[in-house]
Amino acid sequence: MAERPSSRAGIGGLILAGGRGARLGEADKGWLELAGVPLVRRVALRLAPQVEGLLISANRNLERYAAVGRVLSDDDGLPAWSGPLAGVAAGLAAWPGRWLVTASCDTPFLPADLAPRLVRAAQAQGAPIAVACAQGRRHSVCMAVRTDQAPGLRDYLLAGDRKVELWQQRAGVIDVAFDDAAPHAFLNINTAQELSEAGRYAADS
């Protein structure tokens, strides 16, 4: 009996770690520790088993990030600090497979089936982008993007736009429900208080 192809085949994972960390004193959020483990490593432990390869968008501490995955810097041809979409653009340009699943470095409790569910839903509906939603809230950076969207995204950024949801709507996005996930699955850490509060979930993750 022939071996079935891996459900991860052709799917790349991209951790977005290029933000300024403005609400955390300009800290590089990926290296903030949650219960002794850097946030980027927690996200990598969640995402890596779901994908064929792991990429990291970063603009500082590149050598440290290289120990976690293949590091990508933003395209020099794009406006500086173009937000998370600059990292997505770099990932789409670099990943040779059909799909790229993205997540921020400050979402340490991602669902263990995030990537396959997003990709399956997008394929089923013929959509180029699928975004995770839970309890009525869209988590726009947790998405699967077909890599043929790279040129359109770059053009969007060159035109001076940066809004994630506007680009998604223009490209043709679908929402994928994750209401069955843990209540904190998409917890996004932006402040010192949120980092402290996240500690109560860390022991169970």
N, C-alpha and C positions, 0 to 999 in steps of 0.2 A: 504494500500500500504506500502510495507516494506521500511524502511528508507535506502537511499543509503549510502554506507560507505564513510567516509571522504576521500577526495583526499590526506589528510595529513597522513593517516594511514600508519604506518611502516616507515615513513620518519623522520629521525633526522636531526637537524641542528647543525653544528659545527662552532663556531667562533674561528679563529686562532689568539691568542693574546700572543703567547709565544716568539715573536721575541725580538731582542736586541735593536731595535730602534737606530741603529748605526748612521744614518744620522740626528737624532734628539737628539743628545747628550745623548744617552743611555736611552732616556725616555721610559716609558711604554706607548706605543702609544694608547692603548685602553682607557687610562684616559686623553689623551689630549682633550681639549674641542673645539668643533666647534659650534660657535654661542651659547655658554653656555651649550652645551650638550656633554658629553663624547662620543668619537667615538664609543666605544663598545656598548653604549646604542642606538646609532643611527642604528648600524648594527642589533642589537637585535630587535629593533622595525620593521625593514624591514623583517628580516628572521623568527622571531617567528610565525607570523600568517600563514606561509607557511608550517610549520613542526609540527610534533606531540610532539617533545621535543627539548629543546635547551641545547647544551653542549658548554663549553668554554675550550679551551686549553690554559693554562697559567702556567708560571713558577715563578711568583712573584705577590704580592698583591692578593693572593688567596681569602682572605676574602671579599675583595671588589668585585671581580668577582663573588663570590658565590651569591651575591645579584641579579645577572643578569641571571645566569644559572648554571647548574651542572658543577663544575670545574674538569678538568682532567689535571694531570701533565704528562710529558713525561715518557715513560717507562725507568726505571733505567738501564735496560739491554742494552739500545741503547747508541751509542756514544753521549756525551754531545753536545748540540746545533746542533742537526741534521737537523735543518731547519723546514719548515712547514710540511714536510712529517712525522716528529716525532709526531706532533699534530694530523695529520690525522690517523696515526697508533693507537694512543691512543683512538681516537674517534671510529674507526672501531671496536676496541676490546670491547669498552664499550656499544655501541648502540645495543640493542637487535633486532631492526627491520631490514628490508631488504636493506634500502638505507640510505646513509648519504650524506647530501649536505653541502659543506664547503664554507667558505668565510673568508677573512682576516678582522681583526678588523679595518683596515684603508680604507675600501671601504664603505662609509656611504650612498651611494645613489643606492643601489642594486635594480634591477627590482622587482616589487611586485609579479611576477610570475616566478622568477628564479628557485625555487625548482621543481614545477610541470612540467615545460617545460623540464628541464634537465632529470628528471626521466622518463617522457613519451618518450622522444627521445631515451634514453638508452634502455628502455623496447622494443620499437618498432623495434630496430635494434639488440636486443640481445647482447648489449655491456655492459661490466662491469663498464665503466667510460664514462661520458659525460661532456664536458668542454664548457663553454660559450665563444662565439666569437662575436666580434662586430667591424664593420668597418675594417675588414681585420686583426684584432688583436685578438690573443688568450689570454684569461684571465685564466691562467692555475690553479690558486688556487680556482676559482669559478667553482666548479665541483660537480657532483653527482657520488658517488662511491658505488657499491654494496658491502655489508659488508663481503661477502665471499672472498674479496680481502685482508683481514687482514693478513693472514699468508704470502702471497707472498710479501706484502709491508714490513713486518718486516724482512724477509730474505734479501730483497733488501737493507734495511738500515744497517743490520748487516754486509753486504758485503762491507760497506763503501761508498755506493752511496748515493747521496742526491738530484740529479737533478729531479725536479718534472716532467718535460715533458718527460724525458727518461723513467721513471717508467711508466707513462701513455701510452707511445707508446708500451712498452713491454707488458703491460697488455691488450691493445686493446681499445684505446680511440676513441670516435667520437666527432666531433665538432658540436655545436648547435648554430645557428645564432640568435643573438639578435640585429640585425641591426635596428629593430623598436623601441628599447629602447632609452631613453633620451641620448644625447651625453655624458653626465657626469655620466651615470649609473654605470660604472665600474671605475670611478676615484679612483686612488690609491694614498693615501697621504703618502709621504716618507720624505718630507722636510718641514721646517717651512714656506717656501714660498708657497708650495702647500696647506698647511693648511690654510694660509691666503686667497689664491685664491679660495678655496672651499667655503668660506663664502658667495660668491655671489649666490651659489645654495641652501644654507641651508634654506633660507626663503621659498623656494618653495617645500621643501621636507617634 
